[in-house]
């Protein structure tokens, strides 16, 4: 069975009995046409299901596309999905459509994707920078008037607007909360690679909170993971140390899910946990999870409003907008409790 062919401008012209140029004038409103002809063309468009190629039109007339390009590291991370949702709520009111793509934390893939967006002449370019990326290649498009906004992490090699969370102060508040509960051995599981902006900022917040609480910084308590499986494994390693932590701070939502899974599997309710980023169902876990909650929707909204202001002619210097975090105390961050002990029963070791 032959595939159904998409209707073309020529099909609409044939249906109406006019030239393709006449159909184009009606659809683009760029020339005279009688009310009767306009009505017949629009009726044929509806009948045939014709969709104008907006990209081709914009390239032909030399104007920008009606789209916003957004590059994120991971389409499966709910944090970036919520960022995109906040952004879309703002740009939709201006008749713009959001297009997303994933760099998979690969600088070359990020560059190819941004070049694809540039080729279709997007009205706005938004990028969550991949670790190790250099954005100097965006200098010319930005100088030509393209609004470029970085999210979650600053870009490298380009002075442009950026919207980030209060990473350092947020982690400081979360770790200080654990210290106030009496914890003196607090482990930190950050994202990877270690040069990642958010990892560095959050580790700085961890260290400043320890210093304020007059607790020593122990390198043995600091590790990292970029997926749930590795986070679970390093959790086991930390808790197996000769002098293990009584509390853990998870550096993001993906790490937190791995930590929670491992603590649950090993029945370690004695280990306190605070995470950076709220999680779905965090409040119904047992115990409910204490979090330093970001506001990803607000990040997306702030980025979109900043970009639209640039689109409207704002030529002020590039600025960084910091969206505050919020500590939500639940049951997982209580005072230190004794670790479960094991006894031998019937030849088997049981808790």
PyMOL commands that set and color helices and strands:
alter all, ss='L'
color gray80, all
select helices_A, chain A and resi 9-16+20-28+35-48+54-61+78-94+107-119+136-143+167-180+197-212+219-221+228-239+253-265+282-284+296-311+331-333
alter helices_A, ss='H'
color red, helices_A
select strands_A, chain A and resi 67-72+97-102+124-127+147-151+161-165+186-190+222-224+247-250+272-276+290-293+320-323+326-328+343-345+348-350
alter strands_A, ss='S'
color yellow, strands_A
deselect
rebuild
show_as cartoon
